[in-house]
Structures are given as structure tokens and as C-alpha cells.
Amino acid sequence: MPAPPVIPIETTRHVRDSCLCLHAQRAARALARRFDEALRPHGLTNGQFSLLMALNAPDGAPMSRVAALIGADRTTLTAALKPLVRRGLAWSAADPADNRIRRVGLTAGGHAALAAALPAWTETHVALEADAPGLDPARLRADLLSLSAPPPGDVPCPSPE
């Protein structure tokens, strides 16, 4: 069997220095650690805080809408919801008007946990923006949003929701 091709170290360095995905992942992990630390006293991770915020709607929301908001598929959302439901912070139920639709939302405990954690998130967010002079947060959000949008011509699978 022939030896596999050897990729030159220059190529490795080029990918290391220019890969948008690598740099986005590193930044996301650093941000996640910072928010995890801030939210730890409230018993939440940054992912749980974001999910609770996504569930913050008067009558809950269809799972497909929440999944799209957080950029996850329904299976991933279901797995992320389970610990929040077990802790009594979230609920999941069939839509009374259409059993094919699953709705999810916050319980009273979820609203209380979100309200208690919000000041820690706000303080961390303000500090993060202050710690990054020269960063244009609005531009960064817009750029990240454009990268997370579906590709042109990408048509989502039809859903009863």
C-alpha cells in the first residue's frame, strides 16, 4: 500500500492562520467559558441561558422556531431541553390546536432563573465589549449573522409548524 500524501507544514500554517471556522470556534469557546463562569452561580451554562431566553415567549413557541433561533436541529434542542425540563425550568407539550406541533416554553421557575441570571449576563456582556477596544460589536453581530444564514437557494424541509 502506498504511503499517504504528506501535507507540507506551510499548508498547515496557512490553514491555522486563515481558517475562518477555526478562528470562529476558538472565539466561541473563549466567549462560552467567560459566560459559563458568570452564569455558574445561577446554576446555568451559557447554552442553557440562551435556550431559556429563546423560550421566553408568552405561550411558548413551536420547537422548530426555537431550534432555528439557536441554530440547532430538533434532536439537539430536545437533548438540551431535557435537563431544563427535569429542573422544572421549561415545559414541552403538544400544541392544543395541532398535535403534530410541539410547543416549548418557560415555567415560573424558568422565568425566575432567567431573571436572576440576566444581570450577570448583562454585566459580562458590557465588560466584554469594553475589554475589546476597536471592536465594533454591531458589525461583528451582523457579520456573524450573515455567516449563520442559510445559503442562497437552501430550502428548509417542510414542517407542519
Stockholm file with secondary structure:
# STOCKHOLM 1.0

chainA/1-161         MPAPPVIPIETTRHVRDSCLCLHAQRAARALARRFDEALRPHGLTNGQFSLLMALNAPDGAPMSRVAALIGADRTTLTAALKPLVRRGLAWSAADPADNRIRRVGLTAGGHAALAAALPAWTETHVALEADAPGLDPARLRADLLSLSAPPPGDVPCPSPE
#=GR chainA/1-161 SS CCCCCCCCHHHHHHHHHHCHHHHHHHHHHHHHHHHHHHHGGGTCCHHHHHHHHHTCSTTCEEHHHHHHHHTCCHHHHHHHHHHHHHTTSEEEEEETTEEEEEEEEECHHHHHHHHHHHHHHHHHHHHHHHTSTTCCHHHHHHHHHHHHSCCTTCCCCCCCC
#=GC SS_cons         CCCCCCCCHHHHHHHHHHCHHHHHHHHHHHHHHHHHHHHGGGTCCHHHHHHHHHTCSTTCEEHHHHHHHHTCCHHHHHHHHHHHHHTTSEEEEEETTEEEEEEEEECHHHHHHHHHHHHHHHHHHHHHHHTSTTCCHHHHHHHHHHHHSCCTTCCCCCCCC
//
